[in-house]
Amino acid sequence: MLIGLLAFGLLLAAAVVAYNVLSDRVDAPENIAETVGDLQRAPDFVMEDIDGNEIRLSDFLGRPVVLNFWTTWCPSCVREIPYFEWLYQDDENDVQVLKVNLIGSRGETHSTVESFMQAGGYTFPLYFDTVGEGAREYNVRAIPATFFITSEGYIAANVQGAVNETTLQSGLDLINTR
């Protein structure tokens, strides 16, 4: 009986994780988790750019940041990429787009990500969380995960799951990018 309950619990937990990671749903703007009152300081962490240079999140202080953790094997991550490309290309948004790939996850490599970007014609800069520091600091349990960070370095909102243009705009409004 105990083994059966334990197995059921593990199965249920695995189903919840799989749903969050592989779900085809797109979060509605009301799913943005807005922090009200005392804002949390955005944890600093080291990532790599495409050339292997170390970059810190704090290097972007003074400019609002949309931080997104993703992989090429995640269907929800792939589906939301055109919205981040739109955000990156939109000259009216004074925001830094940080698409941080969880390199090493399920065989994700620099070359698979670069090939994916070229095939899709995406132009936003690539960043890599090579040791999982960013994912740990932001307590990323499922991807995609997006954080809206003010120019002063505070988290104004976050979205767990895929975003769309409306969700991105709601987050941008919170960090005063227009």
Phi and psi in degrees as a GROMACS rama.xvg file:
@    title "Ramachandran Plot"
@    xaxis  label "Phi"
@    yaxis  label "Psi"
@TYPE xy
-62.0468  -42.2567  LEU-2
-63.6531  -39.9537  ILE-3
-63.0916  -42.6582  GLY-4
-66.1915  -41.2241  LEU-5
-63.0351  -44.5247  LEU-6
-63.1023  -41.3951  ALA-7
-63.0037  -42.4314  PHE-8
-61.9641  -43.2406  GLY-9
-65.5681  -41.0352  LEU-10
-62.7126  -43.2573  LEU-11
-63.9198  -43.6781  LEU-12
-62.6439  -42.6378  ALA-13
-63.4825  -37.9805  ALA-14
-65.2722  -40.6835  ALA-15
-64.4187  -45.3596  VAL-16
-62.4035  -45.9431  VAL-17
-61.0162  -41.9249  ALA-18
-60.722  -45.758  TYR-19
-65.5164  -36.191  ASN-20
-81.1918  -41.4705  VAL-21
-107.547  5.59069  LEU-22
-59.7326  145.494  SER-23
-92.9606  5.73592  ASP-24
-79.0504  154.351  ARG-25
-115.966  125.041  VAL-26
-65.9558  138.157  ASP-27
-79.7138  158.743  ALA-28
-55.1054  -31.0653  PRO-29
-68.8575  -8.84353  GLU-30
-87.0265  1.73481  ASN-31
-70.0204  126.797  ILE-32
-88.1899  96.0442  ALA-33
-86.8312  133.439  GLU-34
-90.2309  127.668  THR-35
-111.505  145.861  VAL-36
83.7877  -126.358  GLY-37
-70.1391  112.501  ASP-38
-80.1419  146.981  LEU-39
-84.3923  135.475  GLN-40
-65.1178  133.657  ARG-41
-68.9816  122.645  ALA-42
-61.5174  136.441  PRO-43
-82.5491  147.052  ASP-44
-156.699  163.901  PHE-45
-99.2045  134.705  VAL-46
-131.228  171.524  MET-47
-113.923  145.896  GLU-48
-88.4273  -177.861  ASP-49
-61.9177  -24.7358  ILE-50
-92.2644  3.19701  ASP-51
87.0999  6.09133  GLY-52
-76.3512  138.886  ASN-53
-77.3905  131.573  GLU-54
-126.776  140.197  ILE-55
-107.107  147.479  ARG-56
-57.0995  -37.7743  LEU-57
-62.4531  -17.0748  SER-58
-63.1811  -18.6106  ASP-59
-100.994  7.3145  PHE-60
-56.0566  143.058  LEU-61
100.209  -8.07034  GLY-62
-138.202  136.579  ARG-63
-60.7442  147.115  PRO-64
-128.155  136.835  VAL-65
-110.053  110.032  VAL-66
-102.725  124.891  LEU-67
-131.496  127.888  ASN-68
-98.6702  132.678  PHE-69
-156.935  171.741  TRP-70
-143.909  164.808  THR-71
-78.8185  -20.0717  THR-72
-88.2138  -4.25043  TRP-73
-92.3719  114.228  CYS-74
-57.7329  -39.7274  PRO-75
-66.9665  -36.9723  SER-76
-63.1132  -44.8665  CYS-77
-65.0821  -41.0137  VAL-78
-65.0019  -31.6488  ARG-79
-87.0438  -9.90264  GLU-80
-57.3877  -41.6803  ILE-81
-57.6446  -30.2147  PRO-82
-70.1021  -35.4056  TYR-83
-72.8201  -34.0477  PHE-84
-63.6739  -43.9268  GLU-85
-57.0881  -47.0204  TRP-86
-61.3012  -43.4213  LEU-87
-64.4959  -39.394  TYR-88
-79.5307  -20.6376  GLN-89
-73.2056  109.079  ASP-90
-67.1753  -19.261  ASP-91
-76.5333  -17.6554  GLU-92
-93.3386  116.397  ASN-93
-92.3209  70.8115  ASP-94
-136.168  146.398  VAL-95
-93.7086  121.933  GLN-96
-92.8399  117.609  VAL-97
-115.298  94.7896  LEU-98
-89.7347  105.368  LYS-99
-104.168  110.831  VAL-100
-80.6763  138.377  ASN-101
-86.5541  74.449  LEU-102
-58.099  141.895  ILE-103
91.2268  -16.7497  GLY-104
-74.0544  121.34  SER-105
50.4562  41.0092  ARG-106
82.1551  9.49  GLY-107
-62.7137  128.036  GLU-108
-127.296  166.377  THR-109
-55.9773  -43.4291  HIS-110
-69.0996  -35.9929  SER-111
-66.4718  -37.5111  THR-112
-69.6866  -45.2292  VAL-113
-61.1725  -41.9887  GLU-114
-62.8733  -42.6916  SER-115
-59.5453  -45.9072  PHE-116
-62.9876  -45.3257  MET-117
-63.7597  -44.2199  GLN-118
-62.1079  -35.3773  ALA-119
-87.6427  -9.24924  GLY-120
70.9281  25.6709  GLY-121
-82.749  141.874  TYR-122
-118.627  -6.45007  THR-123
-64.6747  152.756  PHE-124
-65.5692  146.013  PRO-125
-97.8629  136.801  LEU-126
-131.515  151.53  TYR-127
-129.708  133.214  PHE-128
-93.2068  83.437  ASP-129
-71.0921  -26.9292  THR-130
-118.336  7.42695  VAL-131
77.3774  11.9737  GLY-132
-63.6171  -45.5952  GLU-133
-63.0914  -45.8921  GLY-134
-60.9074  -38.3919  ALA-135
-67.6527  -48.0415  ARG-136
-61.1758  -33.6523  GLU-137
-97.4788  7.5087  TYR-138
53.074  44.4549  ASN-139
-75.1238  116.118  VAL-140
-107.058  -22.1894  ARG-141
-146.284  151.485  ALA-142
-119.53  154.834  ILE-143
-72.5765  156.713  PRO-144
-136.014  127.597  ALA-145
-124.229  136.772  THR-146
-126.214  134.033  PHE-147
-103.776  116.76  PHE-148
-118.257  130.241  ILE-149
-69.5715  165.593  THR-150
-64.9053  -19.4509  SER-151
-87.0239  -4.07339  GLU-152
92.9487  28.4377  GLY-153
-114.156  142.58  TYR-154
-77.8425  117.585  ILE-155
-92.8531  -29.2041  ALA-156
-164.931  163.562  ALA-157
-148.07  156.093  ASN-158
-129.653  126.365  VAL-159
-100.685  116.027  GLN-160
112.92  178.064  GLY-161
-68.4408  146.684  ALA-162
-107.991  165.28  VAL-163
-131.247  -175.179  ASN-164
-61.6612  -39.7302  GLU-165
-65.5877  -43.4574  THR-166
-63.3125  -44.2689  THR-167
-60.1529  -44.4666  LEU-168
-62.9323  -40.3443  GLN-169
-60.4004  -42.8984  SER-170
-66.216  -40.1743  GLY-171
-62.5159  -40.2278  LEU-172
-60.14  -34.4112  ASP-173
-69.823  -28.7269  LEU-174
-103.408  14.4186  ILE-175
53.5831  56.291  ASN-176
-94.57  -6.4938  THR-177
